[in-house]
Amino acid sequence: MLRGLITLPLTVSYLIIGMGLLVFFSWIGLPKSLLAAGIGHVVINLPLCFAIIYSQMGDHQANIERAARDLGAADWQVLGLVTAPMLWPALFASFFLAMTFSWDEFVIAFLLTRFDTTLPVEIWNLLRAGLNPKTNAVGSLVFGVSIVLAVVFELVAFRKRPL
């Protein structure tokens, strides 16, 4: 049941989630801000990250953790020396997937911020006035940074290690 509850936001549109968060935040008295947008990004990215990490967990993981405890490892040692290294690829993938989705998420940022602007909201504001060199420059910068990061991560992930 908990797994279904965590992955439930995957079935709902970001617009509906944003509107629901806007109503909820106004009900509890949280103003529109970058904090509210950050919470919104966590809400939309948590199910994806959970699905990726949960897919890497299995009986083999539980058996290895149990073996580490039987050999005398404390809980923090099991987590830091056994579980985290085994889940490192899933943690890495979920982090960068969440970062990528948050990088250009417009709806949540637009609905939950007021005077603070994020990059997607700023690009939208530039596009409302028509195409101009600023819009092209920001688009080129975002594209260039994305390409550089992708190449760097590719080189780091697939570098040859000495045997």
For each residue, the residues with C-beta under 8 A, 3 or more apart:
1: 4 5
2: 5 6
3: 6 7 50 54
4: 1 7 8
5: 1 2 8
6: 2 3 46 47 50
7: 3 4 10 11 47 50 51
8: 4 5 11 12 47
9: 12 17 43 44 46 47
10: 7 47 48 51
11: 7 8
12: 8 9 16 17
13: 16 17
14: 17 18 44 105 107 108
15: 18 19 107
16: 12 13 19 20
17: 9 12 13 14 20 21 40 43 44 108
18: 14 15 21 22 40 107 108 110 111 112
19: 15 16 22 23 111
20: 16 17 23 24
21: 17 18 24 25 36 39 40 43 108 111 112
22: 18 19 25 26 32 111 112
23: 19 20 26 27
24: 20 21 27 28
25: 21 22 28 29 30 31 32 36 39 112
26: 22 23 29 30
27: 23 24
28: 24 25
29: 25 26
30: 25 26 33 35 36
31: 25 36 114
32: 22 25 36 112 113 114
33: 30 36 37 112 113 114 116
34: 37 38 113 116 118
35: 30 38 39
36: 21 25 30 31 32 33 39 40 112 113
37: 33 34 40 41 108 109 112 113 116 118
38: 34 35 41 42
39: 21 25 35 36 42 43 112
40: 17 18 21 36 37 43 44 108 109 111 112
41: 37 38 44 45 98 101 102 105 108
42: 38 39 45 46
43: 9 17 21 39 40 46
44: 9 14 17 40 41 47 48 101 105 108
45: 41 42 48 49 97 98 101 102
46: 6 9 42 43 49 50
47: 6 7 8 9 10 44 50 51
48: 10 44 45 51 52 94 97 98 101
49: 45 46 52 53 94 95 97 98
50: 3 6 7 46 47 53 54
51: 7 10 47 48 54 55
52: 48 49 55 56 90 93 94 97
53: 49 50 56 57 87 90 91 94
54: 3 50 51 57
55: 51 52 90
56: 52 53 61 86 87 89 90
57: 53 54 61 62 87
58: 61 62
59: 62 63
60: 63 64
61: 56 57 58 64 65 83 86 87
62: 57 58 59 65 66
63: 59 60 66 67
64: 60 61 67 68 82 86
65: 61 62 68 69 78 82 83
66: 62 63 69 70
67: 63 64 70 71
68: 64 65 71 73 77 78 81 82
69: 65 66 72 73 75 78
70: 66 67
71: 67 68
72: 69
73: 68 69 77 78 81 82
74: 77 78
75: 69 78 79
76: 79 80
77: 68 73 74 80 81 82
78: 65 68 69 73 74 75 81 82 83
79: 75 76 82 83 84
80: 76 77 83 84
81: 68 73 77 78 84 85
82: 64 65 68 73 77 78 79 85 86
83: 61 65 78 79 80 86 87
84: 79 80 81 87 88 91
85: 81 82 88
86: 56 61 64 82 83
87: 53 56 57 61 83 84 90 91
88: 84 85 91 92
89: 56 92 93
90: 52 53 55 56 87 93 94
91: 53 84 87 88 94 95
92: 88 89 95 96
93: 52 89 90 96 97
94: 48 49 52 53 90 91 97 98
95: 49 91 92 98 99
96: 92 93 99 100 153
97: 45 48 49 52 93 94 100 101
98: 41 45 48 49 94 95 101 102
99: 95 96 102 103
100: 96 97 103 104
101: 41 44 45 48 97 98 104 105
102: 41 45 98 99 105
103: 99 100 119 142 146
104: 100 101 119 120 142
105: 14 41 44 101 102 108 109 120
106: 109 110 120 121 124
107: 14 15 18 110 111
108: 14 17 18 21 37 40 41 44 105 111 112
109: 37 40 105 106 112 113 118 120 121
110: 18 106 107 113 120 121 124
111: 18 19 21 22 40 107 108
112: 18 21 22 25 32 33 36 37 39 40 108 109
113: 32 33 34 36 37 109 110 116 117 118 121
114: 31 32 33
115:
116: 33 34 37 113
117: 113 121 122 125
118: 34 37 109 113 121 122
119: 103 104 122 123 138 142
120: 104 105 106 109 110 123 124
121: 106 109 110 113 117 118 124 125
122: 117 118 119 125 126 138
123: 119 120 126 127 135 138 139
124: 106 110 120 121 127 128
125: 117 121 122 128 129
126: 122 123 129 132 134 135 138
127: 123 124 130 131 135
128: 124 125
129: 125 126 132
130: 127
131: 127 135 136
132: 126 129 135 136
133: 136 137
134: 126 137 138
135: 123 126 127 131 132 138 139
136: 131 132 133 139 140
137: 133 134 140 141
138: 119 122 123 126 134 135 141 142
139: 123 135 136 142 143
140: 136 137 143 144
141: 137 138 144 145
142: 103 104 119 138 139 145 146
143: 139 140 146 147
144: 140 141 147 148
145: 141 142 148 149
146: 103 142 143 149 150
147: 143 144 150 151
148: 144 145 151 152
149: 145 146 152 153
150: 146 147 153 154
151: 147 148 154 155
152: 148 149 155 156
153: 96 149 150 156 157
154: 150 151 157 158
155: 151 152 158 159
156: 152 153 159
157: 153 154
158: 154 155
159: 155 156
160:
161:
162:
163:
